[in-house]
């Protein structure tokens, strides 16, 4: 490569067999010395363009095209890397954590009708089911005798634990179903918003419904996997019993928890891979593991930060509604101050349900948006997906628009 000032190769290497003395594409084929090849009055480096001799062949301008520089986008100049194309809510280049969060929020703003239509509909249905189950189907909490003997107190604690598990199971199942639909539909909305395309609720449903059974199986598989790992870690200590068994259970539980967290982050991109690439469950898990490999801590940090942000937003919304519900529902407020088990009525359940709907309408799109944008970001970093997305968006300089899905399987 010629290292003389004013020359930079636009990305192509010299042809095989090219001698050092052969003229470069933008150099005049002059036989004089090097100083006679260039005019002494040159424009600034950022505005340089190859000269053309009168009557001679015109040399094409060496403009950076797709694949040039860090941005991989058309445009820019010789003074620095070109700006990345941004047809939608994110620039088509590797993203930072701020850009991922901003892209999730920008999707909510740009497609608020579709996003709110999905989240509010799902949240209202799930909250109505939850309220009805809590009011009519769940058993009342067992009575607690403060004067019970140690053995009786242990039995009461076990009964309370079983009752709590029974009471939380319907809520978890309802939340799982709601998350399933919002994840499926919002994944399609967010993936289209990246290339600046509008998508309606009917479009999102039509594109995602064929993958819903697989997504349901994947959504159930991951928690079951976590429960099985935790059981394997704790069960030997429980079977051993006594003090040594308690220590072994704690140690095994801690090791199982670490393994569970590692696997959950490793498979955290399986849902968007399944939905956007139309993959099977095992293939989507494999794709997620491949995309996460080498960047586990980065993805872990982003997901933890997103979880904290959504938790804070939920608490900011839930606390005022909870206070209003306690104030309106006299029985619940009285039970709270007397120390007895509060019996919440319809006002309490309705007001807290409204707060939960509002919180879900805000936090669901953020969580889904971060997951989908993380998946796209990892594919941009590893597979140059930004070039396919730019072509799908019709960005000039990237070739004709591709009629296929902009996030195909590799």
N, C-alpha and C positions, 0 to 999 in steps of 0.2 A: 504494500500500500504506500502511496506517495504521501509523505508527511509534511510537504511544503505548505506554508500558510495559504489559506484561501481554498484549500481542497479538502473535501470530506466525502467519503463514499456514502451514497444513499442506502447502503445495506447490502450491496452485492460485492462478492469477492472477485478478484481478477480471474480471468479465464485460465484454465490449465495451459501451461506452456508459454504464458505471456512473459516476455523478457522485461527486465527493469527499464530498458531504454525505450520500450514501446510507448506511444502516446496514450494518455488517458482519455476517457470519453469527452471530457470538457476542456482538454488542452489542445491548442492549435499545433498541428504537425509541422513545426518549424525546425530547421536544422541549426539555428543560431544558438547562442548561449541562453541560459535560463532567464537572464534579466531582460532579454528582448521579447519574451513571450507575453509579458503582462504590462499593461499601461501603468505608469507611475501614479496616476490619479485614479485611485480605486474608491468605490463607494464604501460606506461602513459595512462591517462584517455581517450585521443582521439584515442588510438590504442587498447583499451580493447576488448577482445573476450572471451567468456565463456570457461573455461577449460573443458577438457574431460578426464575422468579417463581411464587408460589402461584397456582394456577389457570391459569397461562399455559402456552404450549407448552414442552415440554422440549427443551433444546438439546443435541444429541448432543455427547459428549465428543470433543475434538479429539485423538485418539490417533494417533500415527504408525503408518502401515501400511507395506506393502511399498514400497520406493523412498525411505523417509524417511531422511535423514541419510547419513552415510558408511557405516554398516553395512548399509543397505537392508533391514533386518530388522524384524519387529514387536517391540513392547515398547519399553523405555527410558522416558524421561521428558523433561520440559522442561529439566532441568538439564544435559543433554549428549546426545551421540549414542547410540543404542541399541546394545546388544551384538549382534554378528552371530550368526546361527543356525549351529550346529555339529552337524548330524545325524551326521557321520562323523568322519574323521580330520583334517579341516581346517575352520576357520571359513569360511563362505561370504562372503568379501570379498577384496579384493586382498591378496596374501600377501607376507611378507618372506622372506628367504633362510632364516632360522631356522625359520619355519613350514613352508617347503617341505621342508627336511631332516627336521624332526620328523614331518611327514605321511608321508614315505617310511618312516621307522622305525616309526611307529605302525601303518602298514599291515602291516608284518612281524609286529608283536605281535598285532594284532587278528585277522589271518587267517593265522596261522603254519602251520597245517596245510596250507592250499592253497598258500601261498607256498613253504614248504619242500618240499612234494610236487613242485612244478614245478621248482624250482632244483636240488634234489638229484637228481631223476630225469634231468634234462638233463645236469647236470654229470657224473654217474657214467657215462652213456652216452658222452659226448664224451671223457672221460678214458680210458675203456677203449679206445676207438678210437685215441686218440692214443698210448697206451702200446704197443698192438699194432703200429701203424705205425712208431713209433720203433724197436721191437725187431726187426722182421722185414723192413720194406720200405725204410727209408731207407739210402742208401749211407754207407759209412764215410768220415770226413773224410780228405782227402788228406794224405799225408806231407809234412812241411815240412823242407827241407834248410837248416840254418843257414849252410852254406858255399856256397850257390848264388851264381852271378853275378847282377848286377843284372837282366839280361833274364830269367834263370830265376826270380829272386825275384818279378818282375812276373807271370810266368805262374803261379807258385804262388799269388800273391795273387788273380789272376783265377779260378783253379780253386777256391780256398777260398770266394770270393764266390758263385760259381755253386752250389757244394755247399750253402752256407748258405741260399741262396734256395730250392733244391730241398727242403731239409730243413724249412724253415719254412712252405712252401706248404701241405702237408697240415694242419699245426697251425692255420694261419690259416683254412683252409676249414672245419675242424671247429668252430673257435671261432665262425665266421660262422653256421654252421647252429645251434649252441647258442644264440647270441644271438638268432637269428631266432625260435626257439620261445619262449624266455623273454620276449622283448619282446612278442610277440603275446599270450601268456597273461597275463603280469603287467599289461599295459595294461588288460585287462578287469577283473582283480581290483582294481586301484587305482582305476579309474573308478567301480566300484560301492562301494568303501569310502568314497568321498567323500560319498555319500548314505546311508551306514550300512547297506548291504545286504550280506548274505552271498553269496558266490559259490563254488561248488565247482569242482574241477578239470574235471569233465565240463561244467559250465556254461561255464567259460572257453574250453574247447576248442570247444564247439558254436558259441559266438558269434564266435570268431576264425578258424576254419578256412577260411571262405570268402574271407578276405582274405590268407591265407598266400602264395599265388602272387604277388600284387601286392607284399606286403611283402618277399618274396625279391628281386623285381626292383628294388625301391627300395633294398634293402640292398646289392645289387651295383652299382647305378647310381652311388651316391655315391662309393665308392672308385675306380671306374673314371673318374669325372669328375675326382677329385683327381689320379690318375695321369696322365691326359691333360693336365691343366693344367701339372703339373710337367714333363712331357716337352716341352711347347711352350716352357717357359721355359729348359730346360737344353740342348735339342737344337741350337740355333743355335751356341752356344759350342763344343759338341763337334765339329760339322762344320767350324768355323773352325780349330780346333786351335791349337797353340803357346800362348804366354803370353797373348796377347790373347784367345784362345778360352777359356782357363781363367777369366780375369776376367769375360768375358761370361757364362759358365756360372754363376759365383757370383752375379752380379747378376741374371741371369734367374731362377735358382733361388730367390733371395730374394723377388723380385717374385711369382713363381708361388706360393710358400708363403703370402705374405700374401693373395693372391686366394683360395687354397684354404681358408684358415682363415675368411675372410669368408663364403665360400659355405657351408661346413659349418655355421657358426652360423646363417646365414640359413635353411638347410633343416633345422635340428636338430629342429623340431617336426613334420616331415612324417610320421614314423611314427605318433604318436598321432592326427594328423589323418586319416591313411589308415585306421587301425583303428577309430576311434570314429565317424567321419563316413561310413565306407564309400565313400570317395572313390577316384578313379582316381589313378595315380601323378603325373601332371602337375598335377592339381587339388590333391593333397595338398602338392606342392612350392609351388604358388601360395599355398595357405592358410598354410603355414609362413612364407613370405616376408612375407605380409600381417601376420601376428601378430607377427613379430619386428621389423617396421619401426618405427624410432624407439626401440627398446629393445635394440639390438644389444649394446652394452657391458654392460648389466645381465645379459643372458642369457649372454654370453661369460664374465663373472665367475662366475656361478653354476655353469656347466658346468665351468669350470676348477677351481673349489673342490671340486666333487663328484668330479672326476677325481683330484685330489690326495688327498682323503679315502679314496677307494676304493683308490688305490695304496698309501697308508700301511697300511690295513687288510690288504691282500693281502701286503705285505712283512712285517708283524707275524706273520702266520700262516705265510707261506712260509719265512721264515728258520729258525725252529726245526725245521720238517719237513725242510728241506734239510740242516741240520746233522746231524739224526738219520740221514738217508739216507746222507750221506757216511760217517758213523761205522759204520753197519751194513754198507754195501757196501765191502769191503776193497779191491777192485780200483779202484773209483772214487776212494777216498781216497788210495791209493798213487799213482795217476796224477796226482792233484792236486799232491802234494808233489814228485814227480820232474819235473814240467814236461811230461810226455808227455800225449798226448791220452787222457783217461780213457775207459775202457770200462765204462759203467754196466750193471749187471745188473738182474735182476728186483726185488731188494729196493729198490734206489734208485728205479726207476720206480714201484713200487707206493706207497712212502712219500710221494714227492713228488706222486703223483696224489691221494692222500688229502688232502694239504694243499691242493692246487688245488681239490678238491671243496668243502672247508670254506670256502675263501676265496670261491669263486664263489657259494656259497649265501648269503653275506652281502652281497657287493658287487653282484651282479646285481639284487636287489630295490631297492637304494638307487639305482643308476643309472637303472633303469627308472622308479622312483617319482618321482625328480626331474624326468625328462623329461615324464612325464604330468602331474604337478602344475604344471610350468611352462606346459604347453599350456593347462590349465584356468585357471591364474592369468591368462594373457594374454587368454583369452576373457572372463573376469570383468571385466577392466579395459576391454576394448574393446567387448564385446557384451552385458554384463550377464547373463552365463550363470548367475550366482549365483541369480537369480530362478527360472530354469528348474530348477536343481538343487534349490532349496528346495521348489518345487512337486512335483518328482519324489520328494523325500524325505518329503512329507506334512507339512511344517512348517506349523503353524497361522498363518493370516493371509496366506498366499500363494495362496489359491485351491485348487481341487481338485487332487489328485495327477494328474499326467500319465501315461498308460499308455505313452507312447512313450519312446524312448531319451533320457536326459537330456542328451546331448551331440550334438544333431542338427547337420547341416550348415547353414550359413547361406545 
